[in-house]
């Protein structure tokens, strides 16, 4: 009976190791793809557009053509900025597109941003008091890693000491997010 229990523990350990190795490999692949795409965007932002010179004659720089060139350049710049913001928000996330769509159906407009902002606004989840007059805060943005739904990993500190915690979330009707701390430790 004892050997059977040990065999089961070993089997579960090997199974979880294989699963996490697979997830790690997926995350590395996604990171590589994101880095490749980000480099392409940044290279394109660094490239220059050289439209033809101003028209010769009375039309000058106030022509419809120049207004069109300026408007097109602004729109393209905004598209690139939006794309860079989108990938920056997803870089600390293992949420895939189906997870994001599920969260949108539950009422979140921009799930990665909404989850990070909501978690950062709940310092009461931190089980440790601040020291030397500091106040414990959850560090926003890239210090919050969104794991597979419904988990997140966050760093916190008070300026003197810091720690990490694993939390679980639930999206309630109306897009409200409820958080539950599963584990926390000080560094």
C-alpha positions as CSV (number, residue, x, y, z in Angstrom):
1,X,0.0,0.0,0.0
2,X,2.8,2.4,0.9
3,X,4.6,1.6,-2.4
4,X,1.5,2.4,-4.3
5,X,1.2,5.8,-2.6
6,X,4.9,6.5,-3.4
7,X,4.4,5.5,-7.0
8,X,1.4,7.8,-7.2
9,X,3.4,10.7,-5.8
10,X,6.2,10.1,-8.3
11,X,3.8,9.8,-11.2
12,X,2.1,13.1,-10.2
13,X,5.5,14.8,-9.8
14,X,6.6,13.6,-13.2
15,X,3.3,14.6,-14.8
16,X,3.4,18.1,-13.3
17,X,7.0,18.5,-14.3
18,X,6.2,17.6,-17.9
19,X,3.2,20.0,-17.9
20,X,5.2,22.9,-16.5
21,X,8.1,22.2,-18.9
22,X,5.5,22.3,-21.8
23,X,4.0,25.6,-20.5
24,X,7.5,27.1,-20.1
25,X,8.4,26.1,-23.7
26,X,5.1,27.7,-24.9
27,X,5.9,30.9,-23.0
28,X,9.4,31.0,-24.4
29,X,8.0,30.6,-27.9
30,X,5.5,33.4,-27.3
31,X,8.3,35.6,-25.9
32,X,10.4,35.0,-28.9
33,X,7.6,35.8,-31.3
34,X,6.7,38.9,-29.3
35,X,10.4,40.0,-29.4
36,X,10.6,39.4,-33.2
37,X,7.4,41.4,-33.7
38,X,8.4,44.2,-31.4
39,X,11.7,44.5,-33.2
40,X,9.9,44.7,-36.5
41,X,7.6,47.5,-35.2
42,X,10.5,49.4,-33.7
43,X,12.5,49.1,-36.9
44,X,9.5,50.4,-38.8
45,X,9.2,53.3,-36.4
46,X,12.8,54.1,-37.0
47,X,12.4,54.1,-40.8
48,X,11.8,57.3,-42.6
49,X,9.2,58.2,-45.1
50,X,10.3,60.6,-47.8
51,X,7.4,62.0,-49.7
52,X,8.0,64.1,-52.8
53,X,9.0,67.7,-52.3
54,X,6.4,70.5,-52.0
55,X,4.6,71.4,-55.2
56,X,6.0,74.2,-57.2
57,X,3.6,77.0,-57.7
58,X,0.9,79.0,-55.8
59,X,-0.5,75.9,-54.1
60,X,2.5,75.7,-51.7
61,X,2.4,73.8,-48.4
62,X,-1.3,74.5,-47.7
63,X,-2.4,72.2,-50.5
64,X,-4.8,69.3,-50.0
65,X,-2.0,67.0,-50.9
66,X,0.1,68.1,-48.0
67,X,-2.8,68.0,-45.6
68,X,-3.4,64.4,-46.7
69,X,0.3,63.5,-46.2
70,X,0.3,64.9,-42.7
71,X,-2.9,63.2,-41.8
72,X,-1.8,59.9,-43.1
73,X,1.5,60.1,-41.2
74,X,-0.3,60.9,-38.0
75,X,-2.7,58.0,-38.5
76,X,0.1,55.6,-39.2
77,X,2.0,56.8,-36.1
78,X,-1.0,56.3,-33.9
79,X,-1.5,52.7,-35.3
80,X,2.1,51.9,-34.5
81,X,1.8,53.4,-31.0
82,X,-1.3,51.4,-30.4
83,X,0.3,48.2,-31.5
84,X,3.4,48.8,-29.3
85,X,1.1,49.5,-26.3
86,X,-0.9,46.4,-27.0
87,X,2.1,44.1,-27.0
88,X,3.6,45.9,-24.0
89,X,0.5,45.1,-22.1
90,X,0.6,41.4,-23.1
91,X,4.3,40.9,-22.4
92,X,3.8,39.9,-18.8
93,X,0.9,37.6,-19.5
94,X,0.3,34.0,-20.4
95,X,-3.3,34.7,-21.3
96,X,-4.0,33.6,-24.8
97,X,-6.5,35.1,-27.2
98,X,-9.3,32.8,-26.1
99,X,-8.8,33.7,-22.4
100,X,-8.9,37.4,-23.4
101,X,-12.1,36.9,-25.4
102,X,-13.7,35.0,-22.4
103,X,-12.8,37.9,-20.1
104,X,-14.3,40.4,-22.6
105,X,-17.5,38.4,-22.7
106,X,-17.6,38.6,-18.9
107,X,-17.5,42.4,-19.1
108,X,-13.9,43.6,-19.2
109,X,-13.1,46.1,-21.9
110,X,-9.3,45.5,-22.0
111,X,-8.7,42.4,-19.8
112,X,-4.9,42.7,-19.2
113,X,-5.1,46.4,-18.3
114,X,-8.3,46.0,-16.3
115,X,-6.9,43.1,-14.3
116,X,-3.6,44.9,-13.5
117,X,-5.3,48.1,-12.5
118,X,-7.8,46.3,-10.3
119,X,-5.2,44.2,-8.6
120,X,-3.0,47.3,-8.0
121,X,-6.0,49.0,-6.3
122,X,-6.3,46.2,-3.7
123,X,-3.3,46.6,-1.3
124,X,-5.4,44.9,1.4
125,X,-4.5,41.6,-0.2
126,X,-0.9,42.0,1.1
127,X,-0.8,40.1,4.5
128,X,2.4,41.9,5.7
129,X,2.5,45.4,7.3
130,X,4.9,48.0,6.0
131,X,8.0,48.8,8.0
132,X,9.7,52.1,9.0
133,X,6.6,54.0,8.1
134,X,6.2,52.5,4.6
135,X,2.9,51.5,3.1
136,X,2.7,48.2,1.3
137,X,1.6,48.6,-2.3
138,X,1.2,46.2,-5.3
139,X,3.6,47.3,-8.0
140,X,1.7,48.0,-11.2
141,X,2.2,47.1,-14.8
142,X,5.1,44.7,-15.6
143,X,5.4,43.6,-11.9
144,X,2.0,41.9,-12.3
145,X,2.2,38.7,-14.3
146,X,-1.2,37.4,-15.6
147,X,-1.1,33.7,-15.5
148,X,-3.6,31.3,-17.0
149,X,-7.1,32.4,-16.1
150,X,-7.9,32.9,-13.1
151,X,-4.5,33.4,-11.6
152,X,-2.0,36.3,-11.3
153,X,1.4,36.7,-9.7
154,X,2.3,40.1,-8.3
155,X,5.2,41.9,-6.6
156,X,4.6,44.3,-3.7
157,X,6.8,46.5,-1.5
158,X,6.8,49.4,0.9
159,X,10.1,51.0,-0.2
160,X,12.0,49.0,2.4
161,X,11.0,45.3,2.1
162,X,9.3,43.5,-0.7
163,X,7.6,40.3,-1.5
164,X,5.5,38.3,-4.0
165,X,2.0,36.8,-4.0
166,X,-0.2,34.5,-6.0
167,X,-3.8,35.6,-6.3
168,X,-7.0,34.3,-7.9
169,X,-9.6,36.4,-9.5
170,X,-13.3,36.1,-10.4
171,X,-15.0,38.4,-12.8
172,X,-18.5,39.3,-11.4
173,X,-21.4,40.6,-13.4
174,X,-20.9,44.1,-14.6
175,X,-17.2,43.6,-15.0
176,X,-16.3,43.9,-11.3
177,X,-13.2,41.8,-10.3
178,X,-13.0,40.0,-7.0
179,X,-9.6,38.9,-5.7
180,X,-8.4,36.2,-3.3
181,X,-4.9,35.8,-2.1
182,X,-3.7,32.2,-2.3
183,X,0.0,32.6,-1.2
184,X,2.4,35.3,-0.2
185,X,5.9,35.6,1.0
186,X,8.5,38.3,1.8
187,X,11.8,38.3,-0.1
